[in-house]
Amino acid sequence: MDKFEIGLFLLISFFAIVGMSTYFLVRRSGRRFIIAGKSLPFFIIGTMLFAQALDANSTLGNTGAVHSSGFWWGFQFPLGLALCLVITGLWFAKPLNRMNLMTLPDYYYRRYGSVTEVIVSVLMTVSFIILVAGNLAGCAWIIHLIFGIGYVPSLIIISLIIMSYTLSGGLFSCAATDIVQLYPALVAFVVGTIWLLVDGGGWSNYAAAIPDGYWGMSGLTSFDDGALVVWAGILALAIGDIVALDFMERIFSAKTPETAQRGCYFAAGATLTVGLCASFMGLMAFTLIPGGVEDPRDVIVIIATASLPFLLGLFVLGGILGAGLSTANGGSLGISAVFARNIMQRNIFLPRIRRQAKLEGKDFNEVMEATDWHAADHRLLWYARIMLLPTFVAAILVAYYRPEPGMLLVLAFDVVFAGCVAPLILGLYWKKANTYGALVAVIVGSVLRIVLYYTIPAAWAGLDTLIPPVVSFVLMVIVSLATQTQSPPMHEVNYETPGEAEVARALR
């Protein structure tokens, strides 16, 4: 084994040990497993939000896209995610944290009922399986290049490592591993970029090798240079990721609303910093790798191993791996939590209690009061752990058949962007938002995005992302206003039935 192989092996082993050591923090509690008991301070919240924004797309994908297509084609990823964190901090972190939610579909249940909750849960689950697959693929690709192991064995190895510590500590494992993964990477990206500039004789020497059109504002202003697609990507991330399971998991776990808000701002700054460094490395690659690369994903790996000092290169690669591991960790936890909480517990466990009360001729609330909710919380923990297995199997299959999810990932998140954003925003800030309006927004917005994906002309690519959420907003307002009598808005006092409120209080 050479020094990079030894170094990465030690880093990955360390990450796994740190993650699995959080097993004892869970304390047999589903609530602690999913949102760490809503107890996390600012530093940890900011670090975890930074880790979720700094995924394989913001580093590996960013550098490759800059090198192959132009600066804004890569920088759109960290820019969009940083904007999302700022928007979330300004308008969503505080109110959503105050609601004491465990999963994002909990919000749709409280505001619009169980049918909306289930549809949203399915849409978010599909999109996040593809996201987890993309990060598994990115991590496996680095393992494949550094260790010379086949892609499929690398994929299985990295998946087993992530699953082992996610099963152990849930969100606590995210918090612990993010701290040891991200800060060495932050320093390595910043210092590495400065080192390359100084060692290479300054920016002017690199700029001379950059092809025309790759650098400048034309990527944001010229349709011929793909500005419409870039803006669609930025807006989809900036607004669409507000309904991201992993981001919101961290918002819910903050101990106060103010902590959640400040964590968003901290993470936005850190994401922009590392993302900008990764983008500049993509431009520098025209000088550093004069012969070019066969696969854009190789760019940052080649720079880290051939152009940077050993320790800087090691921590750059370790940071990319850590970012991918963290996103896969948080995404898979979010999926399993949604299945456990919003499908199994609420739509299987609670209906069973209702049936029991009806058969025994008892009042539902009396049966709920006699229920051992600590046992229910423990059951939720095992539901969540069990659902991690099919989650990883599905993600591995997607990563195997589509190692570069590309448009599949964009489409999956655009569908959620198109259908789920309007009910979230209007539900928080418009009292007349109701269930019928939400259902129309979710269904029509999501279906329209899929239809446009197959029908819109290539010259108008980007509009297929931007049009559906606008239609979703307009339809929700119209339908909500037209159905106020048939479907009265569910306000905060009616978020849960009295019996289900007992569940919520017991599990908080």
Summary of the structure (lengths in Angstrom):
residues: 508
radius of gyration: 23.0
end to end distance: 49.1
largest distance: 83.0
contacts: 1999
relative contact order: 0.17
helix: 83%
strand: 0%
